[in-house]
Amino acid sequence: MNPLHHIDAALQEIDDEVQMILMNIKLSLNDKDALMLPIVRYKKVLAQTKEDLEYLIANPPVQEGGCGMAKHRKD
């Protein structure tokens, strides 16, 4: 499973949906704004998620010495 592939596909679907709304001449500008606002917010969240995943793939977290609780253990 490649999550980046799925995010890219979702972003493309959002772009297509926005284009359909923009090209609809029957809708007023206010209606277009109302329809696109939640879509644009969703796109922003997906774009940030993609950016975060790309960063984590390029820079995986490193665990040194096991879990953090081991630091507080008295042996």
C-alpha positions as semicolon CSV with decimal commas, in nm:
position;residue;x (nm);y (nm);z (nm)
1;M;0,000;0,000;0,000
2;N;0,138;0,337;-0,098
3;P;-0,038;0,617;0,091
4;L;0,122;0,887;-0,125
5;H;-0,040;0,736;-0,433
6;H;-0,382;0,751;-0,268
7;I;-0,329;1,109;-0,153
8;D;-0,221;1,213;-0,504
9;A;-0,532;1,051;-0,649
10;A;-0,754;1,229;-0,396
11;L;-0,588;1,563;-0,470
12;Q;-0,648;1,509;-0,842
13;E;-1,015;1,430;-0,778
14;I;-1,047;1,748;-0,573
15;D;-0,890;1,953;-0,853
16;D;-1,132;1,799;-1,102
17;E;-1,429;1,875;-0,877
18;V;-1,319;2,236;-0,833
19;Q;-1,285;2,273;-1,210
20;M;-1,638;2,135;-1,258
21;I;-1,773;2,389;-1,011
22;L;-1,583;2,675;-1,173
23;M;-1,702;2,583;-1,522
24;N;-2,068;2,557;-1,421
25;I;-2,222;2,875;-1,563
26;K;-2,553;2,813;-1,387
27;L;-2,401;2,884;-1,044
28;S;-2,351;3,233;-0,907
29;L;-2,015;3,334;-0,762
30;N;-2,155;3,307;-0,409
31;D;-2,279;2,955;-0,477
32;K;-1,941;2,858;-0,621
33;D;-1,766;2,998;-0,315
34;A;-2,000;2,810;-0,081
35;L;-1,944;2,483;-0,267
36;M;-1,568;2,519;-0,295
37;L;-1,485;2,630;0,061
38;P;-1,509;2,284;0,225
39;I;-1,335;2,127;-0,074
40;V;-1,043;2,369;-0,053
41;R;-1,012;2,307;0,321
42;Y;-1,004;1,933;0,260
43;K;-0,741;1,982;-0,010
44;K;-0,526;2,185;0,229
45;V;-0,537;1,906;0,488
46;L;-0,448;1,644;0,227
47;A;-0,160;1,853;0,093
48;Q;-0,020;1,897;0,445
49;T;-0,058;1,523;0,511
50;K;0,129;1,445;0,191
51;E;0,407;1,686;0,284
52;D;0,436;1,529;0,631
53;L;0,448;1,175;0,490
54;E;0,715;1,271;0,238
55;Y;0,922;1,419;0,519
56;L;0,882;1,107;0,734
57;I;0,978;0,884;0,444
58;A;1,290;1,092;0,377
59;N;1,374;1,129;0,749
60;P;1,247;0,827;0,944
61;P;1,239;0,868;1,322
62;V;1,525;0,706;1,510
63;Q;1,467;0,530;1,839
64;E;1,777;0,516;2,049
65;G;1,777;0,301;2,360
66;G;1,427;0,164;2,327
67;C;1,124;0,340;2,463
68;G;1,139;0,666;2,656
69;M;1,037;0,503;2,984
70;A;1,370;0,322;3,006
71;K;1,537;0,655;3,087
72;H;1,343;0,678;3,414
73;R;1,402;0,322;3,530
74;K;1,627;0,268;3,832
75;D;1,820;-0,056;3,796
